[in-house]
Amino acid sequence: MSQPVASEVAVVVSGVHKVFNVDSADEVTALSDIDLTIGAGEFVSLIGPSGCGKSTLLRLIGDLLTPSVGEVTVFGKPAHAARLDQDYGMVFQHAGLFDWRRVAANIELPLELRGWSRVDRAARSAEMLELVRLPEFGGHYPRQLSGGMQQRVSIARALSFQPKLLLMDEPFGALDEMTREHMQLELLRIWRETGTTVVFVTHSVSESTFLSSRVVVLSARPGRIHSIVDVDLGDRTDDTREDPAFFAKATEVREALRGRGGAR
């Protein structure tokens, strides 16, 4: 894969534990002893059993949650400061578009909140629609788009203010298989073109293997990093899915999920 060269560290998770409902009868330790470093320009997937804390870890990086113990830094700053500095965008499983705003207006919303002029907002939304290959749909409403197209608009909105980090929580989980595979290729194209660091949560072994430069495999709750699988498959195309090297890497990830093999 022609990934950008990492010239700096994007994310450092150091000694992180996350406990919910502390000192109550339903106290839950979601994550324990998490240490992870992600370089700028990497595409890193988080995978693990249901309830292992994948989304919790993503939300800690995004400052939507705070660690019970430990520290998260984003581009050398505490995660909270990185959020205030708008260093990252987020995409969730549901596109989260506003039905009453046209597509271009949805993309422009973060820019409007940041005080961009109407002319600059329009120019940027047009640029982003070109990036996600939907230039003719700026005047449509979200309900007039397919699920995959809505997710492309969501990605365009998240990237509109040029964040250095994109956090994605199962963004293709609700799509049919063919649309999902197409969106994976589109996301890799956008990643290559923008150089944005991506942290991607998924339940799919094949998806994590196809997309990533590294796959972080978490154990069952309390989530710990069982292993990190390096994936070097060159530029990804539809043919990659039939490559024996792809199957070998997917098997390595699957075995790690089962608690076998793998190494940090």
N, C-alpha and C positions, 0 to 999 in steps of 0.2 A: 504494500500500500504506500502510495506517495504521501506520507504524512508530513506535516510541517516539522522542522527541526526544533526541538525544545531548547530554548535559550534561557529559560528561567523556570522556577518552580511555580506552578499554579496553585496547588492545594497541598497543605500539610495537615494531617490529622494525627495528633500526638497524645497517646495515653488516654483515649476517650472511652468513657463509660456513659451510658444513658439509662437512667432508672425512671420509670413512670410511677406515679402514685406513691411517692416515698413515705415510709412509716405508716402505711395503711394496710388493711387486710388484703387488698388486691395489688400490692406492689409488684411491679414487673421489671426485671432487668432486660432491657431490649438489646443493648450492645455492651461488650466487655473487651477491654484491652485492644482497642483499635488503633493501629499505627499504619498510616498510609501516606505516601507522597506521590503526587501526580504532576508531571512536567507540563509546561505550556505546550499546546499543540497536540497533546495526546488525546486519544479516544479510548476511554476506560469504561468498561461495563461492570456493574455490580449485579451478581446473581447469587441465589441461595434459596433454601426452602421457604415456603410461605411463613411469614411471621418472624423471619430471621433478622429483620432490622435494616433491609436494603433501603427502603424509602426513608426510614429514620435517619440513616447515615447521610442520605442525599439532603434531607432537610436540615441536618446539622451543618453541612457545608454551606447551605443557602441561608443560614441564620433564621430559619423558620422555627427551629428548636435550639436550645442551648444545652451543652454537655453537662451532665451531672458532675463529671470529673474530666479533666483534660482540656485540650486546646485545639481549636481549628483556625488555621490562617489561610487566607486567599490572597495570592499575589503579595505575600509578605505582611498582610494586615490582618487583624482579627476579623472573623467572618462578619461581625456586626458592622465594622467600618467598611468592609468591601460591599455590603449591601447598601449602605448609605451612599457609597461612591458609585453605585450602579455598575459594578464590575461584572455582573452576571445576569443572564435571563433564564427563565424557567418555562418548561413545556410539560404539561401533564397528560394523562390518558384522555381526558376530555378536552377538546380544543378550547373551551371556555370563551368563545367569541360572543359578542353582544349582538343579539338578533336584530336589534333596531338600528345598528350601525352597518353601513355598507362595508365591504371587505377592505377597501382602502382606508376607511375611517377607523376600522378595527386596528389595522397596522399602525396608523398614526397616533393611536391613543397614548402610548408611552411617551411619544415625542411631544404631544400636546401637554401632558402633565409636566414635562421638563421645560416647557416654555418656548419650544421651537416655533418659528413663524409659520404661517399657513403655507407660504411658498416652499419653504424648506421641508415641511412635513410632506407636502404633495410630491416633491421630488424624491424624497427618501422612500416613500411608500411605493412609488413607481419603480424605483431601483430594486426594492425588495420583492415586488411582484415578478420582476424579471428574474431575480435570483431563484425563486421557487417555481418559475415557469408557469405563472398564472397572469400574464400581463393584461389579458382581455377580461379579467374577472373583478377588477377593482370596483366597478359599479354595482356588482351583485350583492345580495344579502346572503349571510351564511347558510340559511335554509335552502338556498338554491344550489349549494355545492355538495358534492359527495363527502363522505367521511374523510377520505384521504386528502381531498382538496382542502377541507377545513383544517386538517392538521398541518398542511403546508402553510396556510395562512397563519396559524398559531406559531409556527417556527419563524415565519417572516416577522411577525410582531415581536417575538422574543429577541430577534437579532437586529431590529430596526435601529436601536441606539448603539450598536456595535460593541456589545459586551465581549469581554475576553474569555468568558466562561459560560457555557450553556449546560444547564442541569435539566435532565429529561427523565421523567418518572413514567415508565411504561407507555410512551406516547403512541405506540402502534398496537397496543394490546386489544383494542376493540375492533380492529380492522380484519377483513377477510385475508386469507393467506396470500392471494395474488397481489392485492393492494399493499399488504404489509411488505412483501418482497420488493415491490416497486419503490415504496417509501424508504426502505433501507438503502437502496441505490441512490435515491435522491438526497438522502441525508449525508451519505458519504461524499457525494459531489459538492454539496454545500459546505461540508467540513473542509474539504480540500481547498475550495475557493476562498473561504473566509479565514482559515487558520485558527478558528476558535477552538479552545479546549472543550471537550465534551465529556460529561459524566452521565452515564446512561443506565437506568435501572430496568431490568427485564427478568422475566421468568423463563425465557426461551434459551436453551443451550445453543441452538443453531443461530439465533439472532445475535447473541453475545459473541459467538465465534466469528460470524461473518463481518460484524461491524468494527470490532475492537482491535486496538494495538495491544491492550492487556485486558484480561478478564479477572476480576477480583471475586473469588468464591468465598461466600460466607457460610459458616456452620449454622445449624439450628440454634434457636434461642437458648441462652443469650448469644447473640451473633458475635462471632469472632472470625477473623480472617483465617480460613483454612489454608488457602493457597492463592497464588497469583500466577496465572497462565499467560505467558508471552505468546502473541499470535503474529506471525510474520508470513503472510500469504500473498504479498505483493498487492498490486491493484486489484480490487474486488470487482468482479463482473458476475453475471448470471452463471457463467461457466465455472466460477469458483465453487459454487454449491455442489458441483459434481467432481471436484478435485479430491483425490485420495488424501492429500495433505489437509484439506478442510475437514474431512471425516476424522482424521487422526487427532486434530486439535479439538474437535467437538467431543470426541471420546475422552480426551484428557480432562476437559471441563466436566463432563458427565461423571467421570470417575471421582473427581474431586468433590462433586456434589454428594456423592455417595460416601464420602469420608475416606476414600482410598487414594493412595498416591499423592502426587502434587507436592510442591515445596514453595515456601515463601521466597 
